[in-house]
Amino acid sequence: MKLSNHYFYTKKEDAKDEESISANLLVRSGMIKKIGSGIYAFLPLGLKTFRKIENIVREEMDKAGSQELVMPSLLPESYYADSGRRNVFGDDMFALKDRVGRDYVLGPTHEELFVEVCRDVIKSYKDMPLNLYQMANKYRDEPRSRYGLIRTREFVMKDAYSFDKDIEGLNQSYQIMFDAYHRIFDRIGLDYCVVKASSGAMGGLLSEEFQAITEIGEDRLVLCDQCGLSTNIEICECPKVDGSSKSQTSHKELFHTPNCGTIEELVSTYGFSAKDLCKTLIYRVDDSFYAFMVRGDRELNETKIQMLFNTKNVSLATFEEDEKITGAKVGFAGPIDLGIPIIMDQEILGMKDFIVGANQTDYHYKNVNIIDFDYEKVADIRIISEEDCCPKCGGKLTFKHGIEVGNTFKLGTKYSESMGLYFTDENNQLKPVVMGCYGIGIARILSAIVEQSHDDNGIIFPEAIAPYDCAIVVVNAKDEHQMKVANDLYESFQSQGKDVLFDDRLVSAGVKFKDMELIGIPYVYIVGKNIDEGKIEYKDRKTMEKREILLENLI
């Protein structure tokens, strides 16, 4: 492509409303343009890279035996009502009505539709295994779009679905997809790891995430080099606690704590350690209220609560609800005589003589022990911290940030049962189809690559997904000799099947060099004054190495 007559621009200044390096560089390099909150246009240069990522994904999916189709994005809402997920998605789903009042949604994911299309082909165990995939737009009304392409309201996902007669078949299909994912991300050039994760709204038997390791990212990963533990922090187990040696040593005592409704205020006013405090947090779970107790310096893990109760409907009580239950201002809730079920974190079993709220404004109890109140259940309900040891081997944990670029789920029979996808087995018995689901975020891969591979000058694209294989820069486009050599070189590269960018613009050489560095083309060939000696300059974008090459040797 010759830049002089094609759509191309770059920006010198940083994008003012982008909070990630990748979004800033992709906007500055003219690859994407922000249209609205969480909505981006892919411009010609960015679309070339986007398509190259898609092609790698498509090649590996085809090689793995999956067949491509395309689903509509505008869907009758009834499909999600039938599967039981309409309420799970809630406000995250874009909903609308047609002119006669029928309810529709913009598809956030397509499990239900793949079940629908398989009704016509899966009747017997002989019709499986079957694997289908698509590259399609998805829509989610994110409460907070952020990090550019990492969390958007419209995005392209490759989603695949496997259909098998039993768990053994699912395991085989899952492994085929799992191996294909490794080949995809290896070919693209990502630095990634695979972690165990929550199934979330997908449900099912197992969920694993392919996480690109970055400085930013909404996911925190917990890793142990000693035993190989690799998990998303939201589901990482905390080390077990032996509370057998913790006996009561004192009697509880009510004491006045005016204007100290937070852990920080108690610590700063009275010199307590946060480790000697227990906080009681009141949540609504479905239609009931529960109190959750964790140590004062710990964070409650809402994902673990969802898993504990097998529900997505978990929310912190409002101030009004909290005060009605406790009879005190917010910040003074405690487990003693609370009147609602208490779920206690397992770590509290190892504590004694701790401090809790008294359910009275400006009062707490000290020297409290677990025999001083009733609790319904002990469970692991906190977020693991960096001071914890590995729950599997006791080794040292490493915490990293990640961008989820792919996920794999063993769905089991969740959707086939709810939507009536059954088959006749070898014994002529009717059984539900066993499903798997496999997703990849195409734009997220682009962002993750830029987060991982850039410098002060711009993007450094891996060869596999760079918008062009190489670039030719003519220093002086008004010089006939330079232009002739550059054109000949351009045509020669094209005849060899190379995807070449030719910067023949009537702008300064400095502008051209900076633009090539910003957009991240792997190799640049510079045609300048030394062409009179039969030489051109070669530059490697990754290493920034420059050297002269004889033109005859290059061709």
SULMOCOR-V153365 format. One record per helix or strand. SS is the DSSP state (~ for helix, > for strand). FROM is the first residue (numbers start at 0). TO is the last residue. Records with the same first field share a line. If there is no record, write none. Layout:
# SULMOCOR-V153365
SS: FROM-TO, FROM-TO
This chain:
# SULMOCOR-V153365
>: 1-1, 31-35, 38-41, 66-67, 73-75, 94-96, 102-105, 123-123, 129-138, 145-145, 150-150, 153-163, 191-195, 205-213, 218-222, 229-231, 252-255, 276-284, 287-294, 299-299, 313-315, 341-344, 353-356, 362-367, 376-378, 381-381, 388-388, 395-395, 397-411, 421-423, 429-431, 433-440, 453-454, 457-458, 469-473, 499-502, 522-526, 534-539, 545-549
~: 2-4, 20-27, 43-62, 77-82, 85-91, 110-117, 124-126, 147-149, 166-187, 199-201, 262-269, 273-275, 301-308, 318-325, 345-349, 369-371, 413-418, 441-451, 479-494, 508-518, 528-532, 550-553
